[in-house]
């Protein structure tokens, strides 16, 4: 079950102190207790990443769990979250099906859930014959099972020849952007004479909301509705503590567990007016800005299509796409949005997951190699020489053995006297997928992105490692994850190529479709 990031925030604090507690003392041996606490942290952090839309990164954190734990329940929980992630958010039902089969055979205490989920996936894949067989097997094995009535309902649909809905091609959607949450006070106003209307009835110049004893107050008066909609004819200024942003569209404010969540509901094209300049430089060529607009629109369309059962589609920071509000809008970027209105990158009649990062470092990354995701064949490893001409193309970092041990210890990986660090597994782009760390207690192989990169705050995992006495030198290339579109590569290409040509290079095998 994928938990909300509210639960994550509480759980990760508990896990952190568990790891910290067991890390204190004279012993530097990485105990089983430390590994287990660290593994549970990875599952919770993966859930958080899913909640904010960082699906690829979540996959790596879930895959790291098997490196840390041999506990049956921990491994099963990681597999279950990963299967849900693959099925619900990454269109990889075949891989999810395999994981549920693994759970069924290797974790018999969870076979009931695994068999039921296989039947549902097979139904969604329109393999009705196998779905019926699996669901009938479920009912036979678990006549009092937790999912008995749901299984019966799907069997009735199969019998009545009711097929699951096909992917619906969306028309110009409204985007739900989470601005902030877990706050107790909000002030909204406009910079004009326009008023702000509450639930299309009462209108005010300024509205102040706060929570007292788990009850919501609006301008000091109790308010008993489940949520509030705020509208205005002009952009609305939102202030909550240090958070300040002026946005177009409507605000939806909801109260849950004594905290407020603010969601901005806005037309997709208007949303892009502030995304493109926040993700690019307005001084870049217009064709580059147009390619960014198409990639950002495509990414937003993908998220809208996969998060219908979630409270929001995206967040307003780099976890998804940076959404700066009207303060970040720029006329040249607005022109790029308008000249590409409705254009979306497609494959198999669906918007693609248009991943992008700042700089590929001269070689884009394969989604399969880096994130073990096999069904995104438009996210491949290939030479990208233009990115080497842009900023953040190369970098160097150096650390002593003691600094590396200290940094790893802060994330729960304890080393005693590091004697060597070396690349263990490389992807087709040259990225270091795994590293081996040798110390006085032996050696261990770790996933680079979730351990060494995170601990040392390295810009990328495309690097080489050299040792000079007590120092380790990391000579690297690129900034980000390197998957898909390289923004600096696109900036250089835009001087000579069209937006269509730029996107054809970074997302091969896709086509641009104009939705509206």
C-alpha positions as CSV (number, residue, x, y, z in Angstrom):
1,X,0.0,0.0,0.0
2,X,1.5,3.4,-1.0
3,X,1.3,5.7,2.1
4,X,0.9,9.4,2.0
5,X,3.9,11.7,2.4
6,X,2.3,13.0,5.7
7,X,2.8,9.5,7.2
8,X,6.2,9.5,5.6
9,X,7.3,12.7,7.3
10,X,6.5,11.2,10.7
11,X,7.9,7.8,10.0
12,X,11.2,9.0,8.5
13,X,11.9,11.0,11.7
14,X,11.4,7.8,13.8
15,X,13.7,5.8,11.4
16,X,16.3,8.5,11.5
17,X,16.6,8.4,15.2
18,X,16.7,4.6,15.3
19,X,19.6,4.7,12.8
20,X,21.3,7.5,14.8
21,X,20.9,5.7,18.1
22,X,22.4,2.5,16.8
23,X,25.2,4.4,15.0
24,X,26.4,6.0,18.3
25,X,29.1,4.2,20.2
26,X,32.6,2.8,19.7
27,X,31.5,0.0,17.3
28,X,31.4,1.0,13.6
29,X,30.2,-2.4,12.4
30,X,27.1,-2.0,10.2
31,X,24.8,-4.1,12.3
32,X,21.7,-6.0,11.1
33,X,19.6,-3.6,13.2
34,X,21.1,-0.6,11.4
35,X,20.5,-2.2,8.0
36,X,16.9,-3.0,8.9
37,X,16.2,0.6,10.0
38,X,17.9,1.9,6.9
39,X,15.9,-0.4,4.7
40,X,12.6,0.7,6.3
41,X,13.6,4.3,5.7
42,X,14.1,3.6,2.0
43,X,10.6,2.2,1.7
44,X,9.1,5.3,3.4
45,X,11.2,7.7,1.4
46,X,10.2,5.9,-1.8
47,X,6.6,6.4,-0.8
48,X,7.3,10.1,-0.4
49,X,8.9,10.3,-3.8
50,X,5.9,8.6,-5.4
51,X,3.7,11.2,-3.7
52,X,5.6,14.1,-5.3
53,X,5.8,12.3,-8.7
54,X,9.4,11.2,-8.7
55,X,8.7,7.7,-9.9
56,X,12.1,6.7,-11.3
57,X,13.9,7.8,-8.1
58,X,11.4,5.8,-6.0
59,X,12.2,2.7,-8.0
60,X,15.9,2.9,-7.0
61,X,15.2,3.4,-3.4
62,X,12.9,0.4,-3.4
63,X,15.5,-1.7,-5.2
64,X,18.1,-0.7,-2.6
65,X,16.0,-2.4,0.1
66,X,17.2,-5.9,-1.0
67,X,20.8,-4.7,-0.5
68,X,20.1,-3.8,3.1
69,X,17.6,-6.3,4.5
70,X,16.9,-10.0,4.6
71,X,13.7,-9.5,6.7
72,X,10.8,-11.2,5.0
73,X,8.2,-8.5,5.8
74,X,10.6,-5.7,4.7
75,X,11.4,-7.3,1.4
76,X,7.7,-8.1,0.7
77,X,6.7,-4.5,1.6
78,X,9.3,-3.1,-0.9
79,X,8.1,-5.5,-3.6
80,X,4.5,-4.6,-3.0
81,X,5.1,-0.8,-3.2
82,X,7.2,-1.3,-6.3
83,X,4.5,-3.4,-8.0
84,X,1.9,-0.7,-7.3
85,X,4.3,2.0,-8.6
86,X,4.9,0.1,-11.8
87,X,1.2,-0.7,-12.4
88,X,-0.3,2.6,-11.4
89,X,2.2,5.2,-12.4
90,X,4.6,3.8,-14.9
91,X,2.3,1.8,-17.3
92,X,4.4,-1.3,-16.7
93,X,1.8,-3.9,-15.8
94,X,3.9,-6.8,-17.1
95,X,6.7,-6.0,-14.7
96,X,4.1,-5.5,-11.9
97,X,2.6,-8.9,-12.7
98,X,5.9,-10.6,-12.3
99,X,6.5,-9.0,-9.0
100,X,3.1,-10.1,-7.7
101,X,4.0,-13.6,-8.8
102,X,7.2,-13.4,-6.9
103,X,5.3,-12.3,-3.8
104,X,2.8,-15.2,-4.2
105,X,5.6,-17.9,-4.4
106,X,8.1,-16.5,-2.0
107,X,5.9,-14.8,0.6
108,X,3.0,-17.2,1.2
109,X,1.6,-15.1,4.0
110,X,0.8,-12.4,1.4
111,X,-0.3,-14.8,-1.4
112,X,-3.9,-13.7,-1.0
113,X,-3.2,-10.1,-2.0
114,X,-0.7,-11.1,-4.7
115,X,-3.1,-13.5,-6.5
116,X,-6.0,-11.0,-6.4
117,X,-3.7,-8.2,-7.8
118,X,-2.6,-10.5,-10.6
119,X,-6.2,-11.1,-11.5
120,X,-7.0,-7.3,-11.6
121,X,-3.9,-6.6,-13.7
122,X,-4.7,-9.3,-16.2
123,X,-8.2,-7.8,-16.5
124,X,-6.8,-4.4,-17.0
125,X,-4.5,-5.8,-19.7
126,X,-7.6,-7.3,-21.3
127,X,-6.4,-10.9,-20.9
128,X,-9.8,-12.0,-19.8
129,X,-9.3,-15.7,-20.0
130,X,-6.2,-15.6,-17.6
131,X,-7.9,-13.1,-15.4
132,X,-10.9,-15.3,-14.9
133,X,-8.7,-18.3,-14.2
134,X,-6.6,-16.4,-11.6
135,X,-9.7,-14.8,-9.8
136,X,-11.5,-18.2,-9.7
137,X,-8.4,-19.7,-8.2
138,X,-8.4,-16.9,-5.6
139,X,-12.0,-17.6,-4.6
140,X,-11.3,-21.3,-4.4
141,X,-8.2,-20.7,-2.1
142,X,-9.7,-18.0,0.0
143,X,-13.5,-18.4,0.2
144,X,-13.5,-16.0,3.1
145,X,-10.8,-13.8,1.6
146,X,-10.4,-10.0,2.0
147,X,-10.9,-9.4,-1.7
148,X,-13.7,-12.0,-2.3
149,X,-16.4,-9.6,-3.3
150,X,-14.1,-7.5,-5.4
151,X,-13.0,-10.7,-7.3
152,X,-16.6,-11.6,-7.8
153,X,-17.4,-8.2,-9.2
154,X,-14.5,-8.5,-11.8
155,X,-15.7,-12.0,-12.7
156,X,-19.2,-10.6,-13.3
157,X,-17.7,-7.9,-15.6
158,X,-15.8,-10.6,-17.6
159,X,-19.0,-12.6,-17.9
160,X,-21.0,-9.6,-19.0
161,X,-18.1,-8.7,-21.5
162,X,-17.6,-5.3,-19.8
163,X,-14.0,-4.3,-20.8
164,X,-11.9,-2.0,-18.8
165,X,-11.8,1.6,-20.2
166,X,-9.1,2.3,-22.7
167,X,-6.8,5.2,-22.1
168,X,-8.7,8.4,-22.5
169,X,-7.1,11.1,-24.6
170,X,-7.5,14.2,-22.5
171,X,-8.6,17.5,-23.8
172,X,-7.0,20.7,-22.5
173,X,-7.0,19.8,-18.8
174,X,-6.9,21.8,-15.6
175,X,-3.8,21.1,-13.5
176,X,-3.9,20.7,-9.7
177,X,-0.7,22.0,-8.3
178,X,0.1,21.6,-4.7
179,X,1.6,24.8,-3.4
180,X,2.2,24.0,0.2
181,X,0.7,21.8,3.0
182,X,1.0,21.0,6.7
183,X,0.5,24.7,7.5
184,X,-1.8,26.3,10.0
185,X,-2.0,29.8,8.8
186,X,-2.6,31.3,5.3
187,X,-3.1,34.8,4.0
188,X,-4.4,35.5,0.5
189,X,-4.9,38.8,-1.2
190,X,-4.5,40.5,-4.6
191,X,-2.4,43.4,-5.8
192,X,-5.4,45.0,-7.4
193,X,-8.8,46.3,-6.4
194,X,-10.3,42.9,-7.2
195,X,-11.7,40.9,-4.3
196,X,-11.3,37.3,-3.5
197,X,-14.5,35.2,-3.4
198,X,-15.0,32.3,-1.0
199,X,-17.0,29.4,-2.5
200,X,-18.4,31.8,-5.0
201,X,-20.4,33.7,-2.4
202,X,-18.7,35.9,0.2
203,X,-16.0,38.2,-1.2
204,X,-13.2,40.0,0.7
205,X,-10.1,42.2,0.0
206,X,-8.0,39.8,2.1
207,X,-8.7,36.4,3.6
208,X,-6.8,35.0,6.5
209,X,-7.3,31.3,7.4
210,X,-5.9,29.6,10.4
211,X,-6.4,26.4,12.4
212,X,-7.2,26.4,16.1
213,X,-8.0,23.1,17.9
214,X,-8.4,21.3,14.6
215,X,-11.0,23.8,13.5
216,X,-10.8,26.1,10.6
217,X,-11.4,29.9,11.0
218,X,-11.8,32.3,8.1
219,X,-11.1,35.9,9.1
220,X,-11.5,34.9,12.7
221,X,-14.9,33.2,12.3
222,X,-15.5,29.4,12.4
223,X,-15.9,27.7,9.0
224,X,-17.4,24.3,8.8
225,X,-17.1,23.2,5.2
226,X,-14.8,20.4,4.2
227,X,-12.8,22.6,1.8
228,X,-12.7,26.2,0.5
229,X,-12.5,27.4,-3.1
230,X,-11.0,30.9,-3.6
231,X,-11.5,32.7,-6.8
232,X,-10.6,36.2,-8.2
233,X,-10.6,38.0,-11.5
234,X,-6.9,38.7,-11.0
235,X,-3.9,36.6,-9.7
236,X,-4.0,35.7,-6.0
237,X,-1.1,36.3,-3.6
238,X,-0.5,33.3,-1.2
239,X,1.5,33.8,2.0
240,X,2.2,31.1,4.6
241,X,5.2,31.7,6.7
242,X,8.2,32.0,4.4
243,X,6.2,30.7,1.5
244,X,5.1,33.5,-0.9
245,X,3.8,33.1,-4.4
246,X,1.3,34.9,-6.7
247,X,-0.7,32.5,-9.0
248,X,-3.4,32.6,-11.6
249,X,-6.5,30.3,-11.4
250,X,-8.4,29.0,-8.4
251,X,-7.2,28.0,-4.9
252,X,-8.5,24.9,-3.1
253,X,-7.8,24.8,0.6
254,X,-8.6,21.7,2.6
255,X,-8.2,20.9,6.3
256,X,-7.0,17.4,7.3
257,X,-5.5,16.3,10.7
258,X,-5.3,19.9,11.9
259,X,-3.2,21.1,8.9
260,X,-4.0,23.0,5.7
261,X,-3.2,22.0,2.1
262,X,-3.2,24.6,-0.7
263,X,-3.8,23.5,-4.2
264,X,-3.8,25.8,-7.3
265,X,-6.2,24.7,-10.0
266,X,-5.1,26.2,-13.3
267,X,-5.4,25.7,-17.1
268,X,-2.4,23.8,-18.4
269,X,-1.4,26.5,-20.9
270,X,-1.5,29.2,-18.3
271,X,0.5,26.9,-15.9
272,X,3.2,26.7,-18.5
273,X,3.6,30.4,-18.7
274,X,5.6,30.3,-15.4
275,X,7.1,26.8,-15.8
276,X,9.0,27.4,-19.0
277,X,10.9,30.5,-17.7
278,X,11.5,28.7,-14.3
279,X,13.0,25.6,-16.1
280,X,14.9,27.6,-18.8
281,X,16.6,30.9,-19.4
282,X,14.5,33.4,-21.4
283,X,17.7,34.3,-23.2
284,X,17.9,30.8,-24.8
285,X,16.9,30.5,-28.5
286,X,13.1,30.5,-29.1
287,X,13.3,26.9,-30.5
288,X,14.8,25.7,-27.3
289,X,12.0,27.4,-25.3
290,X,9.5,25.8,-27.5
291,X,11.0,22.3,-27.0
292,X,10.9,23.0,-23.2
293,X,7.3,24.0,-23.5
294,X,6.3,20.8,-25.3
295,X,8.3,18.6,-22.9
296,X,6.8,20.3,-19.9
297,X,3.3,20.1,-21.3
298,X,3.8,16.4,-22.0
299,X,5.1,15.7,-18.5
300,X,2.0,17.5,-17.0
301,X,-0.3,15.6,-19.3
302,X,1.3,12.3,-18.2
303,X,0.9,13.2,-14.5
304,X,-2.8,14.2,-14.9
305,X,-3.5,10.9,-16.6
306,X,-1.9,8.9,-13.8
307,X,-3.0,10.7,-10.7
308,X,-6.8,10.9,-11.0
309,X,-7.1,9.2,-7.5
310,X,-4.7,11.6,-5.9
311,X,-5.3,14.9,-4.3
312,X,-3.1,16.8,-6.7
313,X,-1.3,16.2,-10.0
314,X,2.0,17.9,-9.3
315,X,3.9,19.9,-6.7
316,X,5.4,23.3,-7.5
317,X,9.1,22.6,-7.1
318,X,11.8,20.6,-8.8
319,X,10.3,17.3,-7.5
320,X,8.0,17.8,-10.6
321,X,8.5,21.0,-12.5
322,X,9.4,24.3,-11.1
323,X,6.2,26.5,-11.1
324,X,7.2,30.0,-10.1
325,X,3.9,31.9,-10.3
326,X,3.4,35.1,-12.2
327,X,6.7,36.6,-10.9
328,X,8.6,34.2,-13.1
329,X,6.6,34.8,-16.3
330,X,8.5,36.2,-19.3
331,X,7.1,37.4,-22.6
332,X,9.5,35.3,-24.7
333,X,8.6,32.1,-22.8
334,X,4.9,32.9,-23.1
335,X,5.4,33.2,-26.8
336,X,7.0,29.8,-26.9
337,X,4.0,28.3,-25.0
338,X,1.5,30.0,-27.3
339,X,3.4,28.9,-30.5
340,X,3.3,25.2,-29.3
341,X,-0.3,25.3,-27.9
342,X,-1.6,21.8,-27.4
343,X,1.5,20.0,-28.7
344,X,2.3,16.8,-26.8
345,X,4.9,14.0,-27.3
346,X,3.1,10.7,-27.9
347,X,3.9,7.0,-28.1
348,X,1.2,4.3,-28.5
349,X,-1.5,7.0,-28.4
350,X,-0.4,8.1,-24.9
351,X,1.6,11.1,-23.6
352,X,5.1,9.9,-22.8
353,X,6.8,10.4,-19.4
354,X,8.9,13.3,-20.7
355,X,11.8,13.2,-18.2
356,X,14.4,16.0,-18.4
357,X,17.4,17.2,-16.5
358,X,19.8,20.1,-16.5
359,X,22.8,18.5,-18.4
360,X,23.3,14.9,-19.6
361,X,27.1,15.3,-19.4
362,X,27.5,14.3,-23.0
363,X,25.7,11.0,-22.8
364,X,22.0,10.5,-22.0
365,X,21.0,7.8,-19.6
366,X,19.0,4.7,-20.2
367,X,15.8,4.4,-18.1
368,X,16.3,0.6,-18.2
369,X,20.0,0.7,-17.0
370,X,19.6,3.4,-14.4
371,X,16.1,2.7,-13.1
372,X,15.5,-0.9,-14.3
373,X,12.5,0.2,-16.2
374,X,12.0,-1.7,-19.4
375,X,8.9,-0.1,-21.1
376,X,10.2,3.4,-21.7
377,X,12.1,2.7,-24.9
378,X,12.2,6.4,-25.8
379,X,14.5,7.1,-22.8
380,X,17.7,5.6,-24.1
381,X,21.5,6.0,-23.7
382,X,23.1,7.9,-26.6
383,X,25.9,10.3,-27.2
384,X,24.8,13.9,-26.6
385,X,27.9,16.0,-27.6
386,X,26.0,19.4,-27.6
387,X,25.5,19.1,-23.8
388,X,29.2,19.2,-23.3
389,X,29.1,22.8,-24.6
390,X,26.7,23.9,-21.9
391,X,27.0,24.8,-18.2
392,X,27.3,22.0,-15.6
393,X,28.8,19.7,-18.3
394,X,31.8,18.6,-16.1
395,X,32.8,18.9,-12.4
396,X,35.3,17.6,-9.9
397,X,34.9,16.7,-6.3
398,X,37.5,15.4,-3.8
399,X,37.0,13.9,-0.4
400,X,39.2,12.2,2.2
401,X,38.4,8.7,3.4
402,X,37.3,10.2,6.7
403,X,35.0,12.7,5.0
404,X,33.4,9.9,2.9
405,X,32.9,7.7,6.0
406,X,31.4,10.6,7.9
407,X,29.0,11.5,5.1
408,X,27.9,7.8,4.6
409,X,27.4,7.5,8.4
410,X,24.9,10.4,8.3
411,X,22.6,8.4,6.0
412,X,23.0,5.2,8.1
413,X,25.9,3.5,6.3
414,X,28.8,3.0,8.7
415,X,32.3,2.3,7.5
416,X,35.4,1.9,9.6
417,X,38.6,2.9,7.8
418,X,37.7,3.0,4.1
419,X,40.6,1.4,2.1
420,X,39.1,1.6,-1.4
421,X,36.1,2.8,-3.4
422,X,35.6,1.5,-7.0
423,X,33.0,1.3,-9.6
424,X,31.3,-2.1,-9.6
425,X,28.7,-1.8,-12.4
426,X,28.4,0.6,-15.3
427,X,25.4,1.4,-17.4
428,X,25.6,1.8,-21.2
429,X,26.2,5.6,-20.8
430,X,29.1,5.0,-18.5
431,X,27.1,5.9,-15.4
432,X,28.2,4.1,-12.2
433,X,25.2,2.1,-11.2
434,X,26.9,0.4,-8.3
435,X,30.0,1.0,-6.2
436,X,32.0,-1.2,-4.0
437,X,33.3,0.3,-0.7
438,X,36.0,-1.6,1.1
439,X,36.9,-1.0,4.7
440,X,38.3,-2.8,7.8
441,X,35.2,-4.9,8.1
442,X,35.3,-6.2,4.5
443,X,33.4,-4.8,1.4
444,X,29.9,-4.0,0.4
445,X,28.4,-3.1,-2.9
446,X,25.9,-0.2,-2.9
447,X,23.6,1.5,-5.4
448,X,25.4,4.7,-6.3
449,X,22.5,7.1,-6.6
450,X,20.8,6.2,-3.3
451,X,24.1,6.0,-1.3
452,X,27.3,7.6,-2.4
453,X,25.7,10.3,-4.6
454,X,23.2,11.2,-1.9
455,X,25.8,11.2,0.9
456,X,28.4,13.3,-1.0
457,X,25.8,15.4,-2.9
458,X,27.4,14.6,-6.2
459,X,25.8,16.3,-9.2
460,X,25.5,13.0,-11.2
461,X,26.6,9.3,-11.3
462,X,28.5,9.7,-14.5
463,X,32.0,9.9,-13.1
464,X,35.3,8.1,-12.6
465,X,37.1,7.6,-9.3
466,X,40.8,8.1,-8.7
467,X,42.7,7.7,-5.5
468,X,45.5,10.0,-4.5
469,X,47.0,9.1,-1.1
470,X,44.1,9.6,1.3
471,X,41.9,11.5,-1.1
472,X,39.3,10.2,-3.6
473,X,38.8,12.3,-6.7
474,X,35.5,12.2,-8.5
475,X,35.7,13.5,-12.1
476,X,32.2,13.7,-13.3
477,X,29.9,15.0,-16.1
478,X,26.4,16.3,-16.1
479,X,23.9,17.5,-13.6
480,X,20.7,15.5,-12.7
481,X,19.6,12.0,-13.6
482,X,20.5,12.3,-17.3
483,X,17.4,10.6,-18.6
484,X,15.6,12.1,-21.5
485,X,15.9,15.8,-22.6
486,X,19.1,17.7,-21.6
487,X,18.2,21.3,-21.0
488,X,21.6,22.7,-21.8
489,X,21.9,20.3,-24.7
490,X,18.7,21.7,-26.0
491,X,19.9,25.3,-25.5
492,X,22.9,24.6,-27.8
493,X,20.8,22.7,-30.3
494,X,18.3,25.5,-30.5
495,X,20.7,27.8,-32.2
496,X,20.5,25.7,-35.4
497,X,17.7,23.1,-35.0
498,X,13.9,23.4,-34.6
499,X,12.1,22.3,-31.5
500,X,10.8,19.3,-33.3
501,X,14.3,18.2,-34.2
502,X,15.5,18.7,-30.7
503,X,12.8,16.6,-29.2
504,X,13.2,13.9,-31.9
505,X,16.8,13.5,-30.7
506,X,16.0,13.3,-27.0
507,X,12.9,11.2,-27.3
508,X,13.4,8.9,-30.3
509,X,10.4,6.9,-31.5
510,X,7.9,9.5,-30.4
511,X,5.7,11.9,-32.3
512,X,4.2,15.3,-31.6
513,X,0.4,15.4,-31.6
514,X,-1.6,18.6,-31.3
515,X,-4.4,18.0,-28.8
516,X,-6.1,21.4,-29.1
